């Protein structure tokens, strides 16, 4: 089977990033729906949500001790995944709100 990346592929290393992106997009969409006075199209909401999700999930993960070295037997994997989801949603929502405010200020 052809795999374009070098080295071993580990699902556990890419899963947190996928969770952060998905929850970041969801958080960005939620803020976009609540703040309807900010006229943002879907593309800025999706991009800012995804970028904010990765940033927020990474930041929260590092503040909580990091999920990469978490011991699954001690419940670290679930805690890391939950931390990535919460950080992703929060980061996506915050960055989307900031981008929306900047876009609103630029349209004045």
CNS distance restraints for C-alpha pairs under 8 A (distance, minus, plus):
assign (resid   5 and name CA) (resid   9 and name CA) 7.95 0.50 0.50
assign (resid  10 and name CA) (resid  14 and name CA) 6.99 0.50 0.50
assign (resid  11 and name CA) (resid  15 and name CA) 5.90 0.50 0.50
assign (resid  12 and name CA) (resid  16 and name CA) 7.38 0.50 0.50
assign (resid  13 and name CA) (resid  17 and name CA) 7.87 0.50 0.50
assign (resid  13 and name CA) (resid  68 and name CA) 7.59 0.50 0.50
assign (resid  14 and name CA) (resid  18 and name CA) 6.43 0.50 0.50
assign (resid  15 and name CA) (resid  19 and name CA) 6.15 0.50 0.50
assign (resid  16 and name CA) (resid  20 and name CA) 6.06 0.50 0.50
assign (resid  16 and name CA) (resid  81 and name CA) 6.47 0.50 0.50
assign (resid  16 and name CA) (resid  84 and name CA) 6.21 0.50 0.50
assign (resid  17 and name CA) (resid  21 and name CA) 6.14 0.50 0.50
assign (resid  17 and name CA) (resid  54 and name CA) 6.46 0.50 0.50
assign (resid  18 and name CA) (resid  22 and name CA) 6.15 0.50 0.50
assign (resid  19 and name CA) (resid  23 and name CA) 6.00 0.50 0.50
assign (resid  19 and name CA) (resid  81 and name CA) 7.62 0.50 0.50
assign (resid  19 and name CA) (resid  84 and name CA) 6.57 0.50 0.50
assign (resid  19 and name CA) (resid  85 and name CA) 6.00 0.50 0.50
assign (resid  19 and name CA) (resid  88 and name CA) 7.41 0.50 0.50
assign (resid  20 and name CA) (resid  24 and name CA) 5.74 0.50 0.50
assign (resid  20 and name CA) (resid  50 and name CA) 7.34 0.50 0.50
assign (resid  20 and name CA) (resid  53 and name CA) 4.96 0.50 0.50
assign (resid  20 and name CA) (resid  54 and name CA) 5.03 0.50 0.50
assign (resid  20 and name CA) (resid  56 and name CA) 7.92 0.50 0.50
assign (resid  20 and name CA) (resid  57 and name CA) 5.70 0.50 0.50
assign (resid  20 and name CA) (resid  84 and name CA) 5.67 0.50 0.50
assign (resid  20 and name CA) (resid  85 and name CA) 5.81 0.50 0.50
assign (resid  20 and name CA) (resid  87 and name CA) 7.34 0.50 0.50
assign (resid  20 and name CA) (resid  88 and name CA) 4.42 0.50 0.50
assign (resid  20 and name CA) (resid  89 and name CA) 7.37 0.50 0.50
assign (resid  21 and name CA) (resid  25 and name CA) 6.15 0.50 0.50
assign (resid  21 and name CA) (resid  49 and name CA) 7.46 0.50 0.50
assign (resid  21 and name CA) (resid  50 and name CA) 4.58 0.50 0.50
assign (resid  21 and name CA) (resid  51 and name CA) 7.17 0.50 0.50
assign (resid  21 and name CA) (resid  53 and name CA) 5.36 0.50 0.50
assign (resid  21 and name CA) (resid  54 and name CA) 5.82 0.50 0.50
assign (resid  21 and name CA) (resid  88 and name CA) 6.72 0.50 0.50
assign (resid  22 and name CA) (resid  26 and name CA) 6.30 0.50 0.50
assign (resid  22 and name CA) (resid  50 and name CA) 6.92 0.50 0.50
assign (resid  22 and name CA) (resid  53 and name CA) 7.69 0.50 0.50
assign (resid  22 and name CA) (resid  88 and name CA) 7.78 0.50 0.50
assign (resid  23 and name CA) (resid  27 and name CA) 6.03 0.50 0.50
assign (resid  23 and name CA) (resid  50 and name CA) 7.83 0.50 0.50
assign (resid  23 and name CA) (resid  53 and name CA) 6.49 0.50 0.50
assign (resid  23 and name CA) (resid  85 and name CA) 5.79 0.50 0.50
assign (resid  23 and name CA) (resid  86 and name CA) 7.69 0.50 0.50
assign (resid  23 and name CA) (resid  88 and name CA) 5.23 0.50 0.50
assign (resid  23 and name CA) (resid  89 and name CA) 4.72 0.50 0.50
assign (resid  23 and name CA) (resid  92 and name CA) 7.42 0.50 0.50
assign (resid  24 and name CA) (resid  28 and name CA) 6.07 0.50 0.50
assign (resid  24 and name CA) (resid  49 and name CA) 4.58 0.50 0.50
assign (resid  24 and name CA) (resid  50 and name CA) 4.86 0.50 0.50
assign (resid  24 and name CA) (resid  51 and name CA) 7.34 0.50 0.50
assign (resid  24 and name CA) (resid  52 and name CA) 6.16 0.50 0.50
assign (resid  24 and name CA) (resid  53 and name CA) 3.72 0.50 0.50
assign (resid  24 and name CA) (resid  54 and name CA) 7.08 0.50 0.50
assign (resid  24 and name CA) (resid  88 and name CA) 4.57 0.50 0.50
assign (resid  24 and name CA) (resid  89 and name CA) 4.47 0.50 0.50
assign (resid  24 and name CA) (resid  90 and name CA) 7.14 0.50 0.50
assign (resid  24 and name CA) (resid  91 and name CA) 6.40 0.50 0.50
assign (resid  24 and name CA) (resid  92 and name CA) 4.01 0.50 0.50
assign (resid  24 and name CA) (resid  93 and name CA) 6.88 0.50 0.50
assign (resid  25 and name CA) (resid  29 and name CA) 6.10 0.50 0.50
assign (resid  25 and name CA) (resid  45 and name CA) 7.33 0.50 0.50
assign (resid  25 and name CA) (resid  46 and name CA) 5.35 0.50 0.50
assign (resid  25 and name CA) (resid  47 and name CA) 7.56 0.50 0.50
assign (resid  25 and name CA) (resid  48 and name CA) 7.72 0.50 0.50
assign (resid  25 and name CA) (resid  49 and name CA) 4.29 0.50 0.50
assign (resid  25 and name CA) (resid  50 and name CA) 5.06 0.50 0.50
assign (resid  25 and name CA) (resid  53 and name CA) 7.05 0.50 0.50
assign (resid  25 and name CA) (resid  89 and name CA) 7.40 0.50 0.50
assign (resid  25 and name CA) (resid  92 and name CA) 6.18 0.50 0.50
assign (resid  26 and name CA) (resid  30 and name CA) 6.18 0.50 0.50
assign (resid  26 and name CA) (resid  49 and name CA) 7.23 0.50 0.50
assign (resid  26 and name CA) (resid  89 and name CA) 6.55 0.50 0.50
assign (resid  26 and name CA) (resid  92 and name CA) 7.56 0.50 0.50
assign (resid  27 and name CA) (resid  31 and name CA) 6.31 0.50 0.50
assign (resid  27 and name CA) (resid  49 and name CA) 6.48 0.50 0.50
assign (resid  27 and name CA) (resid  53 and name CA) 7.97 0.50 0.50
assign (resid  27 and name CA) (resid  88 and name CA) 7.60 0.50 0.50
assign (resid  27 and name CA) (resid  89 and name CA) 4.45 0.50 0.50
assign (resid  27 and name CA) (resid  90 and name CA) 6.42 0.50 0.50
assign (resid  27 and name CA) (resid  91 and name CA) 7.69 0.50 0.50
assign (resid  27 and name CA) (resid  92 and name CA) 5.14 0.50 0.50
assign (resid  27 and name CA) (resid  93 and name CA) 4.53 0.50 0.50
assign (resid  28 and name CA) (resid  32 and name CA) 6.08 0.50 0.50
assign (resid  28 and name CA) (resid  45 and name CA) 5.67 0.50 0.50
assign (resid  28 and name CA) (resid  46 and name CA) 6.71 0.50 0.50
assign (resid  28 and name CA) (resid  48 and name CA) 7.04 0.50 0.50
assign (resid  28 and name CA) (resid  49 and name CA) 4.44 0.50 0.50
assign (resid  28 and name CA) (resid  50 and name CA) 7.90 0.50 0.50
assign (resid  28 and name CA) (resid  89 and name CA) 7.48 0.50 0.50
assign (resid  28 and name CA) (resid  92 and name CA) 4.95 0.50 0.50
assign (resid  28 and name CA) (resid  93 and name CA) 4.46 0.50 0.50
assign (resid  28 and name CA) (resid  94 and name CA) 7.70 0.50 0.50
assign (resid  28 and name CA) (resid  95 and name CA) 7.63 0.50 0.50
assign (resid  28 and name CA) (resid  96 and name CA) 5.25 0.50 0.50
assign (resid  28 and name CA) (resid  97 and name CA) 7.67 0.50 0.50
assign (resid  29 and name CA) (resid  33 and name CA) 6.13 0.50 0.50
assign (resid  29 and name CA) (resid  45 and name CA) 6.30 0.50 0.50
assign (resid  29 and name CA) (resid  46 and name CA) 7.25 0.50 0.50
assign (resid  29 and name CA) (resid  49 and name CA) 7.45 0.50 0.50
assign (resid  29 and name CA) (resid  93 and name CA) 7.70 0.50 0.50
assign (resid  30 and name CA) (resid  34 and name CA) 6.27 0.50 0.50
assign (resid  30 and name CA) (resid  93 and name CA) 7.19 0.50 0.50
assign (resid  31 and name CA) (resid  35 and name CA) 5.92 0.50 0.50
assign (resid  31 and name CA) (resid  93 and name CA) 5.63 0.50 0.50
assign (resid  31 and name CA) (resid  96 and name CA) 6.93 0.50 0.50
assign (resid  31 and name CA) (resid  97 and name CA) 6.51 0.50 0.50
assign (resid  32 and name CA) (resid  36 and name CA) 6.24 0.50 0.50
assign (resid  32 and name CA) (resid  38 and name CA) 7.61 0.50 0.50
assign (resid  32 and name CA) (resid  40 and name CA) 7.42 0.50 0.50
assign (resid  32 and name CA) (resid  45 and name CA) 6.90 0.50 0.50
assign (resid  32 and name CA) (resid  96 and name CA) 7.30 0.50 0.50
assign (resid  32 and name CA) (resid  97 and name CA) 7.50 0.50 0.50
assign (resid  38 and name CA) (resid 100 and name CA) 5.80 0.50 0.50
assign (resid  38 and name CA) (resid 101 and name CA) 7.09 0.50 0.50
assign (resid  38 and name CA) (resid 103 and name CA) 7.65 0.50 0.50
assign (resid  38 and name CA) (resid 104 and name CA) 5.89 0.50 0.50
assign (resid  39 and name CA) (resid 100 and name CA) 7.65 0.50 0.50
assign (resid  39 and name CA) (resid 104 and name CA) 7.31 0.50 0.50
assign (resid  40 and name CA) (resid  44 and name CA) 6.67 0.50 0.50
assign (resid  40 and name CA) (resid  45 and name CA) 6.90 0.50 0.50
assign (resid  40 and name CA) (resid 100 and name CA) 6.63 0.50 0.50
assign (resid  40 and name CA) (resid 103 and name CA) 7.76 0.50 0.50
assign (resid  41 and name CA) (resid  45 and name CA) 6.79 0.50 0.50
assign (resid  42 and name CA) (resid  46 and name CA) 6.05 0.50 0.50
assign (resid  43 and name CA) (resid  47 and name CA) 6.08 0.50 0.50
assign (resid  44 and name CA) (resid  48 and name CA) 5.81 0.50 0.50
assign (resid  44 and name CA) (resid  96 and name CA) 7.88 0.50 0.50
assign (resid  44 and name CA) (resid  99 and name CA) 7.96 0.50 0.50
assign (resid  45 and name CA) (resid  49 and name CA) 5.77 0.50 0.50
assign (resid  45 and name CA) (resid  96 and name CA) 5.97 0.50 0.50
assign (resid  46 and name CA) (resid  50 and name CA) 6.06 0.50 0.50
assign (resid  47 and name CA) (resid  51 and name CA) 6.12 0.50 0.50
assign (resid  48 and name CA) (resid  52 and name CA) 5.77 0.50 0.50
assign (resid  48 and name CA) (resid  92 and name CA) 6.50 0.50 0.50
assign (resid  48 and name CA) (resid  95 and name CA) 5.94 0.50 0.50
assign (resid  48 and name CA) (resid  96 and name CA) 5.27 0.50 0.50
assign (resid  48 and name CA) (resid  99 and name CA) 7.20 0.50 0.50
assign (resid  49 and name CA) (resid  53 and name CA) 5.77 0.50 0.50
assign (resid  49 and name CA) (resid  91 and name CA) 7.36 0.50 0.50
assign (resid  49 and name CA) (resid  92 and name CA) 3.84 0.50 0.50
assign (resid  49 and name CA) (resid  93 and name CA) 6.39 0.50 0.50
assign (resid  49 and name CA) (resid  95 and name CA) 6.58 0.50 0.50
assign (resid  49 and name CA) (resid  96 and name CA) 5.73 0.50 0.50
assign (resid  50 and name CA) (resid  54 and name CA) 6.32 0.50 0.50
assign (resid  50 and name CA) (resid  92 and name CA) 6.17 0.50 0.50
assign (resid  51 and name CA) (resid  55 and name CA) 6.23 0.50 0.50
assign (resid  51 and name CA) (resid  92 and name CA) 6.89 0.50 0.50
assign (resid  51 and name CA) (resid  95 and name CA) 7.95 0.50 0.50
assign (resid  52 and name CA) (resid  56 and name CA) 5.77 0.50 0.50
assign (resid  52 and name CA) (resid  88 and name CA) 6.89 0.50 0.50
assign (resid  52 and name CA) (resid  90 and name CA) 7.99 0.50 0.50
assign (resid  52 and name CA) (resid  91 and name CA) 4.49 0.50 0.50
assign (resid  52 and name CA) (resid  92 and name CA) 4.10 0.50 0.50
assign (resid  52 and name CA) (resid  93 and name CA) 7.36 0.50 0.50
assign (resid  52 and name CA) (resid  94 and name CA) 7.19 0.50 0.50
assign (resid  52 and name CA) (resid  95 and name CA) 5.27 0.50 0.50
assign (resid  52 and name CA) (resid  96 and name CA) 7.48 0.50 0.50
assign (resid  53 and name CA) (resid  57 and name CA) 5.81 0.50 0.50
assign (resid  53 and name CA) (resid  87 and name CA) 6.69 0.50 0.50
assign (resid  53 and name CA) (resid  88 and name CA) 3.62 0.50 0.50
assign (resid  53 and name CA) (resid  89 and name CA) 5.89 0.50 0.50
assign (resid  53 and name CA) (resid  90 and name CA) 7.06 0.50 0.50
assign (resid  53 and name CA) (resid  91 and name CA) 4.75 0.50 0.50
assign (resid  53 and name CA) (resid  92 and name CA) 4.37 0.50 0.50
assign (resid  53 and name CA) (resid  93 and name CA) 7.98 0.50 0.50
assign (resid  54 and name CA) (resid  58 and name CA) 5.95 0.50 0.50
assign (resid  54 and name CA) (resid  88 and name CA) 5.93 0.50 0.50
assign (resid  54 and name CA) (resid  91 and name CA) 7.45 0.50 0.50
assign (resid  54 and name CA) (resid  92 and name CA) 7.94 0.50 0.50
assign (resid  55 and name CA) (resid  59 and name CA) 6.04 0.50 0.50
assign (resid  55 and name CA) (resid  88 and name CA) 7.34 0.50 0.50
assign (resid  55 and name CA) (resid  91 and name CA) 6.43 0.50 0.50
assign (resid  56 and name CA) (resid  60 and name CA) 6.02 0.50 0.50
assign (resid  56 and name CA) (resid  84 and name CA) 7.98 0.50 0.50
assign (resid  56 and name CA) (resid  87 and name CA) 4.68 0.50 0.50
assign (resid  56 and name CA) (resid  88 and name CA) 5.18 0.50 0.50
assign (resid  56 and name CA) (resid  89 and name CA) 7.73 0.50 0.50
assign (resid  56 and name CA) (resid  90 and name CA) 6.54 0.50 0.50
assign (resid  56 and name CA) (resid  91 and name CA) 4.09 0.50 0.50
assign (resid  56 and name CA) (resid  92 and name CA) 7.16 0.50 0.50
assign (resid  57 and name CA) (resid  61 and name CA) 5.87 0.50 0.50
assign (resid  57 and name CA) (resid  83 and name CA) 6.83 0.50 0.50
assign (resid  57 and name CA) (resid  84 and name CA) 4.51 0.50 0.50
assign (resid  57 and name CA) (resid  85 and name CA) 6.82 0.50 0.50
assign (resid  57 and name CA) (resid  86 and name CA) 7.10 0.50 0.50
assign (resid  57 and name CA) (resid  87 and name CA) 3.97 0.50 0.50
assign (resid  57 and name CA) (resid  88 and name CA) 4.46 0.50 0.50
assign (resid  57 and name CA) (resid  89 and name CA) 7.98 0.50 0.50
assign (resid  57 and name CA) (resid  91 and name CA) 6.94 0.50 0.50
assign (resid  58 and name CA) (resid  62 and name CA) 6.10 0.50 0.50
assign (resid  58 and name CA) (resid  84 and name CA) 7.10 0.50 0.50
assign (resid  58 and name CA) (resid  87 and name CA) 7.39 0.50 0.50
assign (resid  59 and name CA) (resid  63 and name CA) 6.21 0.50 0.50
assign (resid  59 and name CA) (resid  87 and name CA) 7.39 0.50 0.50
assign (resid  60 and name CA) (resid  64 and name CA) 6.12 0.50 0.50
assign (resid  60 and name CA) (resid  83 and name CA) 6.56 0.50 0.50
assign (resid  60 and name CA) (resid  84 and name CA) 7.17 0.50 0.50
assign (resid  60 and name CA) (resid  87 and name CA) 5.50 0.50 0.50
assign (resid  61 and name CA) (resid  65 and name CA) 6.34 0.50 0.50
assign (resid  61 and name CA) (resid  66 and name CA) 4.69 0.50 0.50
assign (resid  61 and name CA) (resid  67 and name CA) 6.13 0.50 0.50
assign (resid  61 and name CA) (resid  80 and name CA) 6.84 0.50 0.50
assign (resid  61 and name CA) (resid  83 and name CA) 6.12 0.50 0.50
assign (resid  61 and name CA) (resid  84 and name CA) 6.39 0.50 0.50
assign (resid  61 and name CA) (resid  87 and name CA) 7.59 0.50 0.50
assign (resid  62 and name CA) (resid  66 and name CA) 4.56 0.50 0.50
assign (resid  62 and name CA) (resid  67 and name CA) 7.80 0.50 0.50
assign (resid  64 and name CA) (resid  83 and name CA) 7.94 0.50 0.50
assign (resid  66 and name CA) (resid  70 and name CA) 6.94 0.50 0.50
assign (resid  66 and name CA) (resid  80 and name CA) 7.20 0.50 0.50
assign (resid  67 and name CA) (resid  76 and name CA) 6.86 0.50 0.50
assign (resid  67 and name CA) (resid  77 and name CA) 6.72 0.50 0.50
assign (resid  67 and name CA) (resid  79 and name CA) 7.74 0.50 0.50
assign (resid  67 and name CA) (resid  80 and name CA) 4.59 0.50 0.50
assign (resid  67 and name CA) (resid  81 and name CA) 7.56 0.50 0.50
assign (resid  70 and name CA) (resid  74 and name CA) 7.97 0.50 0.50
assign (resid  70 and name CA) (resid  76 and name CA) 4.68 0.50 0.50
assign (resid  70 and name CA) (resid  77 and name CA) 6.10 0.50 0.50
assign (resid  70 and name CA) (resid  80 and name CA) 7.33 0.50 0.50
assign (resid  71 and name CA) (resid  75 and name CA) 6.72 0.50 0.50
assign (resid  71 and name CA) (resid  76 and name CA) 5.04 0.50 0.50
assign (resid  71 and name CA) (resid  77 and name CA) 6.66 0.50 0.50
assign (resid  72 and name CA) (resid  76 and name CA) 4.93 0.50 0.50
assign (resid  72 and name CA) (resid  77 and name CA) 4.81 0.50 0.50
assign (resid  72 and name CA) (resid  78 and name CA) 7.54 0.50 0.50
assign (resid  75 and name CA) (resid  79 and name CA) 6.29 0.50 0.50
assign (resid  76 and name CA) (resid  80 and name CA) 5.82 0.50 0.50
assign (resid  77 and name CA) (resid  81 and name CA) 6.10 0.50 0.50
assign (resid  78 and name CA) (resid  82 and name CA) 6.02 0.50 0.50
assign (resid  79 and name CA) (resid  83 and name CA) 5.95 0.50 0.50
assign (resid  80 and name CA) (resid  84 and name CA) 6.09 0.50 0.50
assign (resid  81 and name CA) (resid  85 and name CA) 6.22 0.50 0.50
assign (resid  82 and name CA) (resid  86 and name CA) 6.13 0.50 0.50
assign (resid  83 and name CA) (resid  87 and name CA) 5.83 0.50 0.50
assign (resid  84 and name CA) (resid  88 and name CA) 5.69 0.50 0.50
assign (resid  85 and name CA) (resid  89 and name CA) 6.10 0.50 0.50
assign (resid  86 and name CA) (resid  90 and name CA) 6.06 0.50 0.50
assign (resid  87 and name CA) (resid  91 and name CA) 5.78 0.50 0.50
assign (resid  88 and name CA) (resid  92 and name CA) 5.90 0.50 0.50
assign (resid  89 and name CA) (resid  93 and name CA) 6.07 0.50 0.50
assign (resid  90 and name CA) (resid  94 and name CA) 6.08 0.50 0.50
assign (resid  91 and name CA) (resid  95 and name CA) 6.05 0.50 0.50
assign (resid  92 and name CA) (resid  96 and name CA) 5.97 0.50 0.50
assign (resid  93 and name CA) (resid  97 and name CA) 6.12 0.50 0.50
assign (resid  94 and name CA) (resid  98 and name CA) 6.27 0.50 0.50
assign (resid  95 and name CA) (resid  99 and name CA) 6.09 0.50 0.50
assign (resid  96 and name CA) (resid 100 and name CA) 5.96 0.50 0.50
assign (resid  97 and name CA) (resid 101 and name CA) 6.13 0.50 0.50
assign (resid  98 and name CA) (resid 102 and name CA) 6.22 0.50 0.50
assign (resid  99 and name CA) (resid 103 and name CA) 6.07 0.50 0.50
assign (resid 100 and name CA) (resid 104 and name CA) 6.05 0.50 0.50
assign (resid 101 and name CA) (resid 105 and name CA) 6.14 0.50 0.50
assign (resid 102 and name CA) (resid 106 and name CA) 6.16 0.50 0.50
assign (resid 103 and name CA) (resid 107 and name CA) 6.29 0.50 0.50
assign (resid 104 and name CA) (resid 108 and name CA) 6.73 0.50 0.50
